[in-house]
Amino acid sequence: MILRHNPRFYKWVLCCSFFMLCLLIGFLVFNTYQYKDKNFQNIQKQKIEKSYGQYVMNDKLFPGGNKLFQQFLEPQLSSLYRTLANNPKALQQEQQQVLSSFLGELRRYQNMDMVFNEILAKHHLDTTLSYKLVFDRLDLLLPNGHDWKTFSLKDDGKINTEIAGNLKDINNNNKILQLSVSVASHVAYRFTYSLYVDYPDRMTRVLMDMLPVLCFSILCILLIITINYLTYQNWIDQRKETELKTEFLNHIRHEFNTPITTILICAETLKEQKAILNTAEIGSLGNVIERQADRLKTYFKQILESVSLPKQKPDLKQEDICSLTKEFLKDISLRHSGKIEVSYTPLSLSKKIWIDSSLYFSILDNLVNNALKFNQSASPKVSFYWEETQNELILNIEDNGVGIHQEELKHIFEKFYRSKSSGKKPGLGLGLYYVKTIIDLLDWDLKVESKIGKGSRFKLIIIIIQP
């Protein structure tokens, strides 16, 4: 019941459901990305790890690393060990000096670039891969023989310090391995380092790898948007149709009730006062009954035609459209004599087209009725004149009526629609709907232009096609 009468609530429900579904899809996509990122290029990682292990099987970090450890690190460990035992306060500064000096020598003599390029060439791997060799920590075995003292370089809050390579972004997902070089000499130590390998544009490659998932997700979101929009639009249309039907039923109840009540009153007057009524009064009441009966007849005709017309097949015959229009407008103007001035400018030459004359008459009649009904001018006028192109005849119907609001132009041909300018004027909102239905049956077109207070112009476009 709330949804039926509250479009904002209905829209809010659809938006919430759309948001939740998008959130779920986003969560799934994010988890897929994390999985892809974690397992990206696993085969290449395994090949690099295996080959690198072979290069350093009997060495440290890279070929020739043993010599660097023996020459630049191990001789300083005894001093570092004594400082640890005798002067712990000076340990921080000394370990920084020892490690900084040793890592500087590793960078100076490293040949890791050569090793890495050989690994790529050996396994025919992508040459755009980059690497970084990073120092993690140095551990010294304490005198008790069980515990270790850990040393690391802290540069701007970052524990790891690079040894070789130019890979910028390092993380657990592109870590190939972490090794500890352990030596049990006069001072037992462990030197731990890590090797990272990755593409500079890793994120782009991961996203391209999961492109099918992204496309499917986008497709799902678009599908959800479309379904939500169509659902909401359908609900709006149904609600609008229901309101129109309710409004129509209320209006038709009023429109039918007025003439019926009038007829009953006149009949009751004739019945009860026939003895005292003179001939003129009886004639006047008869005229009222006749007018109201004609009004009822018109309403019934409009309702029945609105139901049957869309299924009707036009009875096409070849007629001179110019003389036919002139004849019909003469009949219509006689019927509305003194109420509206109907003018007509014919074509210079006769034009024969295939047309259903009875349907064409209904178009002209309804348009004149419309021009008269919505006209507050002291001298109502409607003029008919032709335009001609190579394949089209255009009949312009221009009046000096009240005009139509721009926002209403797209609705005036809808069934049961009554514009704001209708006010309390009688009618069922079927006249222009009836005109548009006939035009569609004849495969013609109808356009309308209007200005408030200036009047309206309908353009009846007849496409000249031989059947």
KEFI-154317 format. One record per residue (C-alpha): residue in three letters; x, z, y; residue number from 1. Coordinates in pm, whole numbers, plus 50000, padded with zeros to 5 digits. Example, Ala and Ser with C-alpha at 12.3 -4.5 7.8 and 13.67 -1.06 7.14 Angstrom:
BEGIN
REC | ALA | 51230 | 50780 | 49550 | 1 .
REC | SER | 51367 | 50714 | 49894 | 2 .
//
This chain:
BEGIN
REC | MET | 50000 | 50000 | 50000 | 1 .
REC | ILE | 50289 | 50081 | 50236 | 2 .
REC | LEU | 50457 | 49747 | 50159 | 3 .
REC | ARG | 50133 | 49558 | 50211 | 4 .
REC | HIS | 50084 | 49683 | 50565 | 5 .
REC | ASN | 50438 | 49754 | 50685 | 6 .
REC | PRO | 50670 | 49452 | 50714 | 7 .
REC | ARG | 50953 | 49665 | 50853 | 8 .
REC | PHE | 50948 | 49889 | 50548 | 9 .
REC | TYR | 50936 | 49586 | 50318 | 10 .
REC | LYS | 51230 | 49432 | 50504 | 11 .
REC | TRP | 51417 | 49762 | 50483 | 12 .
REC | VAL | 51362 | 49778 | 50105 | 13 .
REC | LEU | 51493 | 49421 | 50062 | 14 .
REC | CYS | 51796 | 49493 | 50281 | 15 .
REC | CYS | 51876 | 49811 | 50086 | 16 .
REC | SER | 51848 | 49631 | 49752 | 17 .
REC | PHE | 52065 | 49348 | 49886 | 18 .
REC | PHE | 52323 | 49597 | 50014 | 19 .
REC | MET | 52334 | 49783 | 49680 | 20 .
REC | LEU | 52377 | 49461 | 49482 | 21 .
REC | CYS | 52650 | 49339 | 49719 | 22 .
REC | LEU | 52819 | 49678 | 49689 | 23 .
REC | LEU | 52810 | 49651 | 49310 | 24 .
REC | ILE | 52949 | 49295 | 49318 | 25 .
REC | GLY | 53218 | 49407 | 49565 | 26 .
REC | PHE | 53312 | 49697 | 49335 | 27 .
REC | LEU | 53340 | 49462 | 49036 | 28 .
REC | VAL | 53547 | 49212 | 49235 | 29 .
REC | PHE | 53777 | 49489 | 49360 | 30 .
REC | ASN | 53831 | 49622 | 49008 | 31 .
REC | THR | 53895 | 49270 | 48883 | 32 .
REC | TYR | 54154 | 49226 | 49157 | 33 .
REC | GLN | 54323 | 49554 | 49064 | 34 .
REC | TYR | 54336 | 49451 | 48698 | 35 .
REC | LYS | 54470 | 49105 | 48782 | 36 .
REC | ASP | 54723 | 49253 | 49023 | 37 .
REC | LYS | 54844 | 49505 | 48766 | 38 .
REC | ASN | 54883 | 49247 | 48490 | 39 .
REC | PHE | 54993 | 48953 | 48706 | 40 .
REC | GLN | 55264 | 48736 | 48542 | 41 .
REC | ASN | 55322 | 48977 | 48252 | 42 .
REC | ILE | 55493 | 48708 | 48043 | 43 .
REC | GLN | 55743 | 48631 | 48319 | 44 .
REC | LYS | 55807 | 49004 | 48364 | 45 .
REC | GLN | 55880 | 49046 | 47993 | 46 .
REC | LYS | 56126 | 48754 | 47993 | 47 .
REC | ILE | 56308 | 48886 | 48300 | 48 .
REC | GLU | 56322 | 49238 | 48158 | 49 .
REC | LYS | 56464 | 49118 | 47825 | 50 .
REC | SER | 56725 | 48890 | 47984 | 51 .
REC | TYR | 56830 | 49148 | 48239 | 52 .
REC | GLY | 56872 | 49404 | 47960 | 53 .
REC | GLN | 57112 | 49167 | 47787 | 54 .
REC | TYR | 57319 | 49126 | 48104 | 55 .
REC | VAL | 57366 | 49502 | 48151 | 56 .
REC | MET | 57377 | 49602 | 47783 | 57 .
REC | ASN | 57742 | 49710 | 47807 | 58 .
REC | ASP | 57754 | 49752 | 48183 | 59 .
REC | LYS | 57576 | 49919 | 48474 | 60 .
REC | LEU | 57327 | 49751 | 48716 | 61 .
REC | PHE | 57503 | 49409 | 48696 | 62 .
REC | PRO | 57819 | 49263 | 48541 | 63 .
REC | GLY | 58117 | 49455 | 48676 | 64 .
REC | GLY | 57908 | 49760 | 48759 | 65 .
REC | ASN | 58108 | 49992 | 48527 | 66 .
REC | LYS | 58420 | 49944 | 48731 | 67 .
REC | LEU | 58237 | 50026 | 49054 | 68 .
REC | PHE | 58097 | 50348 | 48909 | 69 .
REC | GLN | 58441 | 50457 | 48783 | 70 .
REC | GLN | 58611 | 50369 | 49111 | 71 .
REC | PHE | 58366 | 50482 | 49377 | 72 .
REC | LEU | 58124 | 50738 | 49228 | 73 .
REC | GLU | 58270 | 50937 | 48942 | 74 .
REC | PRO | 58581 | 51061 | 49134 | 75 .
REC | GLN | 58353 | 51218 | 49399 | 76 .
REC | LEU | 58119 | 51392 | 49156 | 77 .
REC | SER | 58362 | 51681 | 49094 | 78 .
REC | SER | 58364 | 51762 | 49467 | 79 .
REC | LEU | 57986 | 51735 | 49479 | 80 .
REC | TYR | 57961 | 51962 | 49177 | 81 .
REC | ARG | 58188 | 52228 | 49337 | 82 .
REC | THR | 57988 | 52222 | 49658 | 83 .
REC | LEU | 57675 | 52271 | 49452 | 84 .
REC | ALA | 57829 | 52581 | 49290 | 85 .
REC | ASN | 58008 | 52734 | 49591 | 86 .
REC | ASN | 57838 | 52618 | 49913 | 87 .
REC | PRO | 57479 | 52498 | 49856 | 88 .
REC | LYS | 57413 | 52482 | 50232 | 89 .
REC | ALA | 57665 | 52200 | 50274 | 90 .
REC | LEU | 57527 | 52012 | 49972 | 91 .
REC | GLN | 57274 | 51803 | 50165 | 92 .
REC | GLN | 57526 | 51650 | 50402 | 93 .
REC | GLU | 57786 | 51586 | 50131 | 94 .
REC | GLN | 57542 | 51423 | 49887 | 95 .
REC | GLN | 57425 | 51195 | 50169 | 96 .
REC | GLN | 57781 | 51090 | 50239 | 97 .
REC | VAL | 57868 | 51035 | 49871 | 98 .
REC | LEU | 57556 | 50833 | 49790 | 99 .
REC | SER | 57563 | 50631 | 50112 | 100 .
REC | SER | 57925 | 50540 | 50055 | 101 .
REC | PHE | 57869 | 50446 | 49689 | 102 .
REC | LEU | 57557 | 50241 | 49756 | 103 .
REC | GLY | 57745 | 50059 | 50031 | 104 .
REC | GLU | 58014 | 49959 | 49778 | 105 .
REC | LEU | 57746 | 49845 | 49529 | 106 .
REC | ARG | 57594 | 49620 | 49797 | 107 .
REC | ARG | 57937 | 49489 | 49887 | 108 .
REC | TYR | 58036 | 49386 | 49536 | 109 .
REC | GLN | 57697 | 49315 | 49376 | 110 .
REC | ASN | 57646 | 48981 | 49199 | 111 .
REC | MET | 57279 | 49037 | 49124 | 112 .
REC | ASP | 57177 | 48716 | 49304 | 113 .
REC | MET | 57373 | 48512 | 49053 | 114 .
REC | VAL | 57232 | 48710 | 48759 | 115 .
REC | PHE | 56873 | 48670 | 48879 | 116 .
REC | ASN | 56908 | 48294 | 48939 | 117 .
REC | GLU | 57057 | 48247 | 48593 | 118 .
REC | ILE | 56763 | 48435 | 48437 | 119 .
REC | LEU | 56514 | 48212 | 48622 | 120 .
REC | ALA | 56697 | 47896 | 48517 | 121 .
REC | LYS | 56732 | 48009 | 48155 | 122 .
REC | HIS | 56360 | 48067 | 48110 | 123 .
REC | HIS | 56245 | 47788 | 48346 | 124 .
REC | LEU | 56070 | 48040 | 48568 | 125 .
REC | ASP | 55939 | 47979 | 48917 | 126 .
REC | THR | 56231 | 47970 | 49163 | 127 .
REC | THR | 56016 | 48114 | 49441 | 128 .
REC | LEU | 56031 | 48454 | 49268 | 129 .
REC | SER | 56219 | 48725 | 49460 | 130 .
REC | TYR | 56369 | 49053 | 49344 | 131 .
REC | LYS | 56493 | 49385 | 49469 | 132 .
REC | LEU | 56726 | 49633 | 49297 | 133 .
REC | VAL | 56656 | 49985 | 49425 | 134 .
REC | PHE | 56833 | 50321 | 49385 | 135 .
REC | ASP | 56594 | 50600 | 49283 | 136 .
REC | ARG | 56795 | 50918 | 49230 | 137 .
REC | LEU | 57117 | 51079 | 49106 | 138 .
REC | ASP | 57099 | 51379 | 48867 | 139 .
REC | LEU | 57385 | 51623 | 48796 | 140 .
REC | LEU | 57377 | 51853 | 48493 | 141 .
REC | LEU | 57392 | 52219 | 48598 | 142 .
REC | PRO | 57640 | 52465 | 48443 | 143 .
REC | ASN | 57375 | 52607 | 48210 | 144 .
REC | GLY | 57376 | 52272 | 48028 | 145 .
REC | HIS | 56998 | 52233 | 48037 | 146 .
REC | ASP | 56880 | 52182 | 48394 | 147 .
REC | TRP | 56949 | 51892 | 48629 | 148 .
REC | LYS | 57000 | 51886 | 49004 | 149 .
REC | THR | 56846 | 51575 | 49165 | 150 .
REC | PHE | 56995 | 51397 | 49469 | 151 .
REC | SER | 56840 | 51115 | 49667 | 152 .
REC | LEU | 56886 | 50940 | 50000 | 153 .
REC | LYS | 56610 | 51000 | 50250 | 154 .
REC | ASP | 56596 | 50729 | 50514 | 155 .
REC | ASP | 56301 | 50765 | 50754 | 156 .
REC | GLY | 56106 | 50945 | 50486 | 157 .
REC | LYS | 56167 | 50676 | 50220 | 158 .
REC | ILE | 56334 | 50798 | 49904 | 159 .
REC | ASN | 56429 | 50459 | 49751 | 160 .
REC | THR | 56728 | 50270 | 49887 | 161 .
REC | GLU | 56790 | 49904 | 49812 | 162 .
REC | ILE | 57101 | 49779 | 49642 | 163 .
REC | ALA | 57035 | 49404 | 49626 | 164 .
REC | GLY | 56757 | 49148 | 49672 | 165 .
REC | ASN | 56518 | 49048 | 49951 | 166 .
REC | LEU | 56174 | 49126 | 49809 | 167 .
REC | LYS | 55981 | 49299 | 50089 | 168 .
REC | ASP | 55684 | 49457 | 49918 | 169 .
REC | ILE | 55765 | 49680 | 49621 | 170 .
REC | ASN | 55513 | 49877 | 49420 | 171 .
REC | ASN | 55430 | 49980 | 49068 | 172 .
REC | ASN | 55259 | 49649 | 48996 | 173 .
REC | ASN | 55573 | 49443 | 49049 | 174 .
REC | LYS | 55817 | 49690 | 48895 | 175 .
REC | ILE | 55996 | 49523 | 48602 | 176 .
REC | LEU | 56186 | 49826 | 48474 | 177 .
REC | GLN | 56343 | 50158 | 48561 | 178 .
REC | LEU | 56675 | 50248 | 48397 | 179 .
REC | SER | 56895 | 50555 | 48399 | 180 .
REC | VAL | 57268 | 50516 | 48359 | 181 .
REC | SER | 57388 | 50834 | 48189 | 182 .
REC | VAL | 57753 | 50933 | 48149 | 183 .
REC | ALA | 57883 | 51246 | 47985 | 184 .
REC | SER | 58231 | 51288 | 48135 | 185 .
REC | HIS | 58387 | 51593 | 48301 | 186 .
REC | VAL | 58070 | 51590 | 48519 | 187 .
REC | ALA | 57758 | 51471 | 48339 | 188 .
REC | TYR | 57530 | 51261 | 48558 | 189 .
REC | ARG | 57238 | 51018 | 48546 | 190 .
REC | PHE | 57203 | 50733 | 48793 | 191 .
REC | THR | 56844 | 50601 | 48800 | 192 .
REC | TYR | 56744 | 50267 | 48957 | 193 .
REC | SER | 56455 | 50020 | 48944 | 194 .
REC | LEU | 56420 | 49640 | 48941 | 195 .
REC | TYR | 56124 | 49478 | 49117 | 196 .
REC | VAL | 56033 | 49109 | 49087 | 197 .
REC | ASP | 55746 | 48930 | 49257 | 198 .
REC | TYR | 55627 | 48633 | 49460 | 199 .
REC | PRO | 55641 | 48665 | 49840 | 200 .
REC | ASP | 55275 | 48553 | 49846 | 201 .
REC | ARG | 55159 | 48765 | 49554 | 202 .
REC | MET | 54817 | 48848 | 49697 | 203 .
REC | THR | 54734 | 48481 | 49757 | 204 .
REC | ARG | 54836 | 48393 | 49401 | 205 .
REC | VAL | 54633 | 48678 | 49253 | 206 .
REC | LEU | 54330 | 48571 | 49454 | 207 .
REC | MET | 54377 | 48211 | 49341 | 208 .
REC | ASP | 54404 | 48334 | 48983 | 209 .
REC | MET | 54068 | 48507 | 49017 | 210 .
REC | LEU | 53912 | 48217 | 49211 | 211 .
REC | PRO | 53639 | 48160 | 48946 | 212 .
REC | VAL | 53537 | 48526 | 48978 | 213 .
REC | LEU | 53534 | 48503 | 49359 | 214 .
REC | CYS | 53331 | 48180 | 49355 | 215 .
REC | PHE | 53084 | 48329 | 49108 | 216 .
REC | SER | 53055 | 48644 | 49319 | 217 .
REC | ILE | 52996 | 48446 | 49638 | 218 .
REC | LEU | 52741 | 48235 | 49452 | 219 .
REC | CYS | 52565 | 48552 | 49335 | 220 .
REC | ILE | 52558 | 48693 | 49689 | 221 .
REC | LEU | 52421 | 48365 | 49826 | 222 .
REC | LEU | 52165 | 48361 | 49546 | 223 .
REC | ILE | 52064 | 48720 | 49627 | 224 .
REC | ILE | 52035 | 48631 | 49998 | 225 .
REC | THR | 51823 | 48327 | 49913 | 226 .
REC | ILE | 51599 | 48521 | 49674 | 227 .
REC | ASN | 51557 | 48804 | 49926 | 228 .
REC | TYR | 51481 | 48560 | 50205 | 229 .
REC | LEU | 51233 | 48363 | 49995 | 230 .
REC | THR | 51072 | 48683 | 49871 | 231 .
REC | TYR | 51038 | 48819 | 50224 | 232 .
REC | GLN | 50918 | 48482 | 50358 | 233 .
REC | ASN | 50667 | 48451 | 50075 | 234 .
REC | TRP | 50541 | 48802 | 50145 | 235 .
REC | ILE | 50511 | 48718 | 50517 | 236 .
REC | ASP | 50326 | 48395 | 50434 | 237 .
REC | GLN | 50091 | 48574 | 50195 | 238 .
REC | ARG | 50031 | 48848 | 50449 | 239 .
REC | LYS | 49971 | 48589 | 50718 | 240 .
REC | GLU | 49735 | 48394 | 50491 | 241 .
REC | THR | 49546 | 48712 | 50407 | 242 .
REC | GLU | 49516 | 48799 | 50774 | 243 .
REC | LEU | 49401 | 48445 | 50854 | 244 .
REC | LYS | 49140 | 48459 | 50578 | 245 .
REC | THR | 49018 | 48798 | 50697 | 246 .
REC | GLU | 49011 | 48677 | 51055 | 247 .
REC | PHE | 48834 | 48357 | 50945 | 248 .
REC | LEU | 48571 | 48549 | 50749 | 249 .
REC | ASN | 48509 | 48779 | 51045 | 250 .
REC | HIS | 48495 | 48482 | 51278 | 251 .
REC | ILE | 48270 | 48271 | 51055 | 252 .
REC | ARG | 48041 | 48571 | 51011 | 253 .
REC | HIS | 48010 | 48584 | 51388 | 254 .
REC | GLU | 47978 | 48205 | 51432 | 255 .
REC | PHE | 47708 | 48176 | 51167 | 256 .
REC | ASN | 47530 | 48492 | 51273 | 257 .
REC | THR | 47483 | 48374 | 51633 | 258 .
REC | PRO | 47284 | 48053 | 51560 | 259 .
REC | ILE | 47096 | 48214 | 51271 | 260 .
REC | THR | 46993 | 48507 | 51492 | 261 .
REC | THR | 46892 | 48268 | 51769 | 262 .
REC | ILE | 46685 | 48056 | 51528 | 263 .
REC | LEU | 46514 | 48369 | 51387 | 264 .
REC | ILE | 46430 | 48497 | 51735 | 265 .
REC | CYS | 46284 | 48159 | 51838 | 266 .
REC | ALA | 46088 | 48135 | 51512 | 267 .
REC | GLU | 45957 | 48490 | 51559 | 268 .
REC | THR | 45855 | 48407 | 51915 | 269 .
REC | LEU | 45672 | 48093 | 51802 | 270 .
REC | LYS | 45501 | 48286 | 51524 | 271 .
REC | GLU | 45387 | 48583 | 51729 | 272 .
REC | GLN | 45317 | 48418 | 52064 | 273 .
REC | LYS | 45203 | 48069 | 51971 | 274 .
REC | ALA | 44863 | 48136 | 52121 | 275 .
REC | ILE | 44995 | 48213 | 52470 | 276 .
REC | LEU | 45287 | 47965 | 52479 | 277 .
REC | ASN | 45239 | 47640 | 52664 | 278 .
REC | THR | 45367 | 47304 | 52550 | 279 .
REC | ALA | 45684 | 47321 | 52765 | 280 .
REC | GLU | 45782 | 47665 | 52631 | 281 .
REC | ILE | 45723 | 47553 | 52271 | 282 .
REC | GLY | 45936 | 47243 | 52337 | 283 .
REC | SER | 46211 | 47458 | 52489 | 284 .
REC | LEU | 46217 | 47690 | 52188 | 285 .
REC | GLY | 46220 | 47386 | 51959 | 286 .
REC | ASN | 46521 | 47248 | 52144 | 287 .
REC | VAL | 46703 | 47581 | 52102 | 288 .
REC | ILE | 46630 | 47582 | 51730 | 289 .
REC | GLU | 46746 | 47220 | 51702 | 290 .
REC | ARG | 47074 | 47289 | 51886 | 291 .
REC | GLN | 47151 | 47596 | 51677 | 292 .
REC | ALA | 47062 | 47411 | 51356 | 293 .
REC | ASP | 47299 | 47129 | 51457 | 294 .
REC | ARG | 47566 | 47391 | 51521 | 295 .
REC | LEU | 47517 | 47534 | 51172 | 296 .
REC | LYS | 47521 | 47184 | 51026 | 297 .
REC | THR | 47853 | 47112 | 51201 | 298 .
REC | TYR | 48006 | 47433 | 51066 | 299 .
REC | PHE | 47897 | 47360 | 50711 | 300 .
REC | LYS | 48030 | 47006 | 50741 | 301 .
REC | GLN | 48369 | 47126 | 50864 | 302 .
REC | ILE | 48402 | 47381 | 50584 | 303 .
REC | LEU | 48303 | 47135 | 50312 | 304 .
REC | GLU | 48528 | 46863 | 50450 | 305 .
REC | SER | 48825 | 47101 | 50476 | 306 .
REC | VAL | 48793 | 47163 | 50102 | 307 .
REC | SER | 48724 | 46807 | 49983 | 308 .
REC | LEU | 48927 | 46600 | 50231 | 309 .
REC | PRO | 49281 | 46666 | 50094 | 310 .
REC | LYS | 49174 | 46517 | 49758 | 311 .
REC | GLN | 48995 | 46220 | 49911 | 312 .
REC | LYS | 49136 | 45869 | 49867 | 313 .
REC | PRO | 49109 | 45654 | 50184 | 314 .
REC | ASP | 48892 | 45341 | 50164 | 315 .
REC | LEU | 49128 | 45099 | 50337 | 316 .
REC | LYS | 49001 | 44779 | 50495 | 317 .
REC | GLN | 49165 | 44541 | 50738 | 318 .
REC | GLU | 49025 | 44602 | 51084 | 319 .
REC | ASP | 49115 | 44521 | 51444 | 320 .
REC | ILE | 49238 | 44863 | 51558 | 321 .
REC | CYS | 49189 | 44776 | 51928 | 322 .
REC | SER | 48820 | 44677 | 51907 | 323 .
REC | LEU | 48751 | 44954 | 51653 | 324 .
REC | THR | 48892 | 45215 | 51890 | 325 .
REC | LYS | 48690 | 45074 | 52179 | 326 .
REC | GLU | 48369 | 45082 | 51975 | 327 .
REC | PHE | 48420 | 45437 | 51851 | 328 .
REC | LEU | 48513 | 45574 | 52193 | 329 .
REC | LYS | 48202 | 45414 | 52343 | 330 .
REC | ASP | 47985 | 45599 | 52090 | 331 .
REC | ILE | 48170 | 45926 | 52145 | 332 .
REC | SER | 48155 | 45901 | 52527 | 333 .
REC | LEU | 47779 | 45838 | 52512 | 334 .
REC | ARG | 47736 | 46152 | 52307 | 335 .
REC | HIS | 47938 | 46353 | 52560 | 336 .
REC | SER | 47796 | 46176 | 52866 | 337 .
REC | GLY | 47820 | 46397 | 53175 | 338 .
REC | LYS | 48047 | 46647 | 52999 | 339 .
REC | ILE | 48384 | 46464 | 52987 | 340 .
REC | GLU | 48513 | 46131 | 53117 | 341 .
REC | VAL | 48660 | 45916 | 52837 | 342 .
REC | SER | 48881 | 45625 | 52950 | 343 .
REC | TYR | 49046 | 45364 | 52730 | 344 .
REC | THR | 49320 | 45106 | 52794 | 345 .
REC | PRO | 49322 | 44852 | 52508 | 346 .
REC | LEU | 49607 | 44641 | 52379 | 347 .
REC | SER | 49655 | 44297 | 52531 | 348 .
REC | LEU | 49622 | 44136 | 52187 | 349 .
REC | SER | 49419 | 44231 | 51883 | 350 .
REC | LYS | 49603 | 44410 | 51601 | 351 .
REC | LYS | 49468 | 44412 | 51250 | 352 .
REC | ILE | 49577 | 44696 | 51026 | 353 .
REC | TRP | 49460 | 44855 | 50702 | 354 .
REC | ILE | 49246 | 45152 | 50792 | 355 .
REC | ASP | 48963 | 45377 | 50674 | 356 .
REC | SER | 48723 | 45344 | 50970 | 357 .
REC | SER | 48519 | 45657 | 50890 | 358 .
REC | LEU | 48832 | 45874 | 50879 | 359 .
REC | TYR | 48964 | 45711 | 51196 | 360 .
REC | PHE | 48637 | 45790 | 51375 | 361 .
REC | SER | 48672 | 46156 | 51270 | 362 .
REC | ILE | 49021 | 46167 | 51425 | 363 .
REC | LEU | 48900 | 46034 | 51760 | 364 .
REC | ASP | 48587 | 46249 | 51758 | 365 .
REC | ASN | 48776 | 46571 | 51687 | 366 .
REC | LEU | 49040 | 46497 | 51952 | 367 .
REC | VAL | 48774 | 46432 | 52218 | 368 .
REC | ASN | 48591 | 46751 | 52113 | 369 .
REC | ASN | 48917 | 46940 | 52138 | 370 .
REC | ALA | 48987 | 46797 | 52487 | 371 .
REC | LEU | 48639 | 46900 | 52601 | 372 .
REC | LYS | 48641 | 47242 | 52438 | 373 .
REC | PHE | 48970 | 47355 | 52592 | 374 .
REC | ASN | 48915 | 47228 | 52943 | 375 .
REC | GLN | 48839 | 47435 | 53250 | 376 .
REC | SER | 48871 | 47151 | 53500 | 377 .
REC | ALA | 48579 | 47069 | 53727 | 378 .
REC | SER | 48608 | 46708 | 53604 | 379 .
REC | PRO | 48725 | 46708 | 53238 | 380 .
REC | LYS | 48904 | 46386 | 53145 | 381 .
REC | VAL | 49063 | 46238 | 52835 | 382 .
REC | SER | 49239 | 45901 | 52839 | 383 .
REC | PHE | 49339 | 45677 | 52549 | 384 .
REC | TYR | 49614 | 45417 | 52590 | 385 .
REC | TRP | 49848 | 45228 | 52359 | 386 .
REC | GLU | 50222 | 45185 | 52321 | 387 .
REC | GLU | 50364 | 44923 | 52089 | 388 .
REC | THR | 50701 | 44893 | 51913 | 389 .
REC | GLN | 50824 | 44655 | 51645 | 390 .
REC | ASN | 50686 | 44856 | 51352 | 391 .
REC | GLU | 50456 | 45110 | 51519 | 392 .
REC | LEU | 50142 | 45137 | 51722 | 393 .
REC | ILE | 50118 | 45458 | 51925 | 394 .
REC | LEU | 49782 | 45576 | 52056 | 395 .
REC | ASN | 49827 | 45834 | 52334 | 396 .
REC | ILE | 49544 | 46082 | 52387 | 397 .
REC | GLU | 49600 | 46266 | 52715 | 398 .
REC | ASP | 49371 | 46530 | 52866 | 399 .
REC | ASN | 49366 | 46758 | 53171 | 400 .
REC | GLY | 49283 | 47073 | 52974 | 401 .
REC | VAL | 49428 | 47425 | 52975 | 402 .
REC | GLY | 49732 | 47328 | 52767 | 403 .
REC | ILE | 49894 | 47495 | 52468 | 404 .
REC | HIS | 50169 | 47758 | 52467 | 405 .
REC | GLN | 50497 | 47626 | 52327 | 406 .
REC | GLU | 50516 | 47896 | 52059 | 407 .
REC | GLU | 50170 | 47792 | 51936 | 408 .
REC | LEU | 50241 | 47418 | 51902 | 409 .
REC | LYS | 50379 | 47456 | 51549 | 410 .
REC | HIS | 50066 | 47640 | 51434 | 411 .
REC | ILE | 49781 | 47438 | 51585 | 412 .
REC | PHE | 49742 | 47217 | 51276 | 413 .
REC | GLU | 49717 | 47513 | 51038 | 414 .
REC | LYS | 49391 | 47584 | 50860 | 415 .
REC | PHE | 49169 | 47840 | 51042 | 416 .
REC | TYR | 49426 | 47879 | 51322 | 417 .
REC | ARG | 49278 | 47954 | 51666 | 418 .
REC | SER | 49508 | 47963 | 51968 | 419 .
REC | LYS | 49509 | 48230 | 52236 | 420 .
REC | SER | 49337 | 47989 | 52472 | 421 .
REC | SER | 49037 | 47972 | 52236 | 422 .
REC | GLY | 48902 | 48297 | 52373 | 423 .
REC | LYS | 48539 | 48339 | 52275 | 424 .
REC | LYS | 48475 | 47967 | 52242 | 425 .
REC | PRO | 48280 | 47882 | 51924 | 426 .
REC | GLY | 48466 | 47715 | 51639 | 427 .
REC | LEU | 48624 | 47772 | 51298 | 428 .
REC | GLY | 48982 | 47661 | 51365 | 429 .
REC | LEU | 48941 | 47352 | 51146 | 430 .
REC | GLY | 48929 | 47064 | 51398 | 431 .
REC | LEU | 49301 | 46989 | 51439 | 432 .
REC | TYR | 49365 | 47084 | 51075 | 433 .
REC | TYR | 49111 | 46819 | 50980 | 434 .
REC | VAL | 49282 | 46562 | 51209 | 435 .
REC | LYS | 49628 | 46633 | 51062 | 436 .
REC | THR | 49496 | 46615 | 50705 | 437 .
REC | ILE | 49345 | 46268 | 50769 | 438 .
REC | ILE | 49665 | 46147 | 50933 | 439 .
REC | ASP | 49866 | 46261 | 50630 | 440 .
REC | LEU | 49623 | 46077 | 50400 | 441 .
REC | LEU | 49674 | 45758 | 50600 | 442 .
REC | ASP | 50056 | 45804 | 50606 | 443 .
REC | TRP | 50057 | 45817 | 50985 | 444 .
REC | ASP | 50218 | 46074 | 51212 | 445 .
REC | LEU | 50100 | 46296 | 51496 | 446 .
REC | LYS | 50305 | 46457 | 51771 | 447 .
REC | VAL | 50191 | 46676 | 52057 | 448 .
REC | GLU | 50328 | 46767 | 52398 | 449 .
REC | SER | 50167 | 47025 | 52623 | 450 .
REC | LYS | 50210 | 47222 | 52945 | 451 .
REC | ILE | 50002 | 47524 | 53038 | 452 .
REC | GLY | 49760 | 47436 | 53313 | 453 .
REC | LYS | 49855 | 47066 | 53299 | 454 .
REC | GLY | 49696 | 46952 | 52975 | 455 .
REC | SER | 49812 | 46807 | 52643 | 456 .
REC | ARG | 49912 | 46470 | 52507 | 457 .
REC | PHE | 49871 | 46379 | 52142 | 458 .
REC | LYS | 50065 | 46078 | 52013 | 459 .
REC | LEU | 49902 | 45913 | 51711 | 460 .
REC | ILE | 50176 | 45706 | 51547 | 461 .
REC | ILE | 50047 | 45428 | 51321 | 462 .
REC | ILE | 50313 | 45269 | 51102 | 463 .
REC | ILE | 50231 | 44901 | 51041 | 464 .
REC | ILE | 50289 | 44846 | 50670 | 465 .
REC | GLN | 50099 | 44597 | 50459 | 466 .
REC | PRO | 49972 | 44753 | 50133 | 467 .
//
